[in-house]
């Protein structure tokens, strides 16, 4: 008999040493729709929501299940929470709509197409930089560069600021990993520092505006007034983190899974038309955001459970993406799945008012990088086992040494 996985404290960090604990999630989803769990590293306990219909019910009802306390299991310090409540991620309608309208235009199809040439030049340069070496540390040498470059170009950030902003992003998003921050408290401090850096950048941009999103955000008005520098700083932080993490982590996972599944890799090389399907499949199979939190604003019943006002409600996005009720053989990595059906059923980018505004940019990043890698890099192989983040919120690698040969 196979031992049942430990599930009574699913989100304990020790359960994520090797990434998302899929077997434990499967057990919980089979036995529960919504379940209360105690936790001993964040204050109090939380409700885990495991099924798509119930997750959708939470995410489409921000009046009952608010984003105003943030997306993380941990509670933000009051001072930082007050600052972050200027960000889209922390706002509920109607305030959320006006902030989101400021950035949605940058991710429309016409805007994506307009920057394709810029992106292709960067994609080529990334591979040019490593192709003659025969090996690389894939996460830092390849996966991180395109999304950072795209966001820098959009926001008008000089390339010289890479050395500050990339470690800052890591410290904020991966504060539970000692390689990036000493504690969650250090992560909070890094968040405040990043907002302050961006506010100072806004001040400089006001004096010397350019043809970029920063200048447009600073000139725009919301309800008859312009953003102040700090408000811009909070928006900047959200855009930089959201615009880099999905591509960095998902591209690494895609190469990892193609190496683990050589028949799928051979199929993709022989038929590059399957690349969009492969992108959707890796977004489903290895979704990098494990969960998103909401907070109950009133006593409410959900899936037969009475949830008290003030309770943390944790939507387990990773559960949806491996649900056998939604996907045939969900634990099989299969790039021939119908991408449209996969996109409809998965919840990688969330749902409802807070669905990720940059999801199509992420898909384009992944598509273009995958095409370049497959056309120029052969004999892909792991030189050692990848090293996972220490995180229960983001699932990805901090190191993935890769060997390859030069094609052509």
C-alpha positions, 0 to 999 in steps of 0.5 A, spaced: 500 500 500 502 506 498 503 511 504 498 517 503 502 524 502 502 528 508 496 533 507 494 536 514 499 543 513 500 543 505 503 550 505 508 548 510 515 550 506 518 544 508 513 540 503 515 544 497 523 543 497 522 539 491 517 544 488 509 543 488 507 537 492 502 534 486 500 528 490 498 531 496 494 536 492 491 530 489 489 527 495 486 533 498 482 535 492 479 528 492 477 528 499 475 535 499 472 541 496 474 546 501 478 544 507 481 548 514 488 547 515 492 550 521 499 553 519 505 554 524 509 559 520 504 564 518 499 567 523 493 563 524 490 558 519 486 558 512 481 555 508 484 551 502 479 551 496 481 546 491 476 545 485 475 550 479 468 552 480 469 554 487 475 557 486 472 561 480 466 563 485 471 566 490 475 570 484 469 573 481 466 575 488 471 581 490 466 584 494 465 578 499 473 575 498 477 581 498 484 582 495 485 588 500 490 584 504 494 581 499 495 575 495 500 571 500 498 567 506 503 571 510 500 578 513 503 584 510 506 589 516 501 594 517 505 600 514 507 596 508 500 594 507 498 601 506 503 602 501 501 596 497 494 598 497 495 602 492 497 597 487 492 593 482 493 586 486 491 589 492 485 593 490 478 591 489 473 594 484 471 600 483 478 602 484 481 596 481 478 598 474 481 605 474 488 603 475 488 597 471 485 601 465 492 605 465 496 598 463 491 594 459 493 598 453 500 595 453 498 588 453 493 588 447 494 584 441 497 590 436 501 593 442 504 586 442 505 585 435 509 592 435 514 590 439 515 583 436 522 586 432 525 589 439 523 582 442 526 578 436 533 582 437 533 581 444 532 573 443 537 572 438 542 576 443 541 572 449 542 566 445 548 569 441 551 570 448 551 563 450 551 559 444 559 558 443 560 556 450 556 549 450 553 550 457 550 555 461 546 556 467 539 557 464 535 561 469 540 567 470 543 566 463 537 565 458 530 565 462 531 571 466 533 576 460 527 577 455 522 578 460 526 583 464 528 587 457 521 587 455 519 590 461 525 595 461 523 597 454 516 598 456 517 602 462 524 606 460 528 603 465 536 603 463 539 596 462 544 599 467 539 598 473 538 590 471 544 589 477 539 592 482 532 590 480 533 583 478 536 581 485 530 586 488 525 582 485 528 575 487 528 578 494 521 580 494 518 574 491 522 569 494 523 572 501 523 565 504 529 562 500 535 564 504 539 565 498 535 571 496 533 574 503 534 572 510 527 572 512 520 574 510 521 581 514 527 582 509 523 581 503 518 586 506 523 591 507 526 589 500 519 591 497 519 598 500 525 599 498 523 597 491 517 602 491 522 607 493 527 606 488 521 606 483 518 613 486 525 616 485 525 614 478 518 617 477 521 623 479 527 623 474 522 621 468 517 627 470 523 632 469 525 628 462 519 624 459 520 619 454 516 615 449 515 609 454 509 607 459 512 610 465 511 617 462 504 615 460 502 613 467 505 619 470 501 624 465 495 620 466 489 622 470 485 618 475 478 621 477 481 628 475 488 627 478 495 624 476 499 619 480 504 621 485 511 618 485 509 613 490 503 611 487 507 610 480 512 606 484 507 601 487 505 600 480 512 599 477 513 594 482 507 590 480 509 590 473 516 588 474 514 582 478 508 580 474 512 581 468 518 577 469 516 571 474 512 567 469 516 567 463 523 566 467 520 560 471 515 557 466 521 557 460 525 553 465 520 548 466 519 547 459 526 546 457 526 541 463 520 537 461 522 537 454 529 534 456 525 529 461 520 527 455 525 526 449 519 524 445 515 530 446 522 534 444 523 530 438 516 532 436 516 539 437 523 540 433 520 536 427 513 540 428 514 547 430 507 549 429 506 545 436 510 551 440 503 554 442 500 548 444 507 546 448 507 553 451 499 552 454 501 545 456 507 547 460 503 553 463 498 548 465 503 542 467 508 546 471 504 553 473 509 557 477 504 561 481 501 555 486 496 559 490 492 566 491 489 568 497 483 572 498 480 575 505 473 574 507 469 580 508 463 577 511 461 571 514 459 566 508 458 559 506 462 556 500 462 549 498 458 547 504 463 550 509 461 556 514 467 561 513 468 567 518 469 574 516 476 575 516 478 568 514 484 567 509 481 563 503 487 560 499 485 558 492 490 553 490 491 554 482 495 548 482 489 543 484 485 546 478 491 544 473 492 537 474 484 536 476 482 529 472 475 532 471 478 537 467 484 534 463 485 527 461 491 524 464 492 530 467 499 528 470 502 526 463 506 532 459 503 532 452 504 538 448 499 535 443 493 537 447 488 542 444 491 549 447 484 552 446 481 547 451 487 547 456 487 555 456 479 555 458 480 550 463 487 552 467 487 557 472 495 559 471 493 566 470 488 567 475 480 568 474 476 574 475 477 581 475 485 580 477 486 575 471 493 577 469 493 583 464 500 580 462 498 573 460 499 574 452 505 578 453 508 572 457 505 567 452 509 571 446 515 571 451 515 563 451 513 562 444 519 566 441 524 564 446 522 556 445 523 557 437 530 560 438 532 555 443 530 549 438 532 552 432 539 554 435 541 549 440 541 541 440 543 536 444 539 539 450 541 536 457 541 537 464 548 537 467 546 537 474 539 536 477 536 543 478 535 547 484 528 549 486 526 555 490 524 555 497 517 557 496 510 555 497 508 561 492 512 560 486 514 554 483 521 554 479 528 553 479 534 558 482 539 554 478 539 549 472 545 548 469 544 546 461 549 543 456 547 543 449 551 543 442 550 549 437 546 547 431 547 550 424 
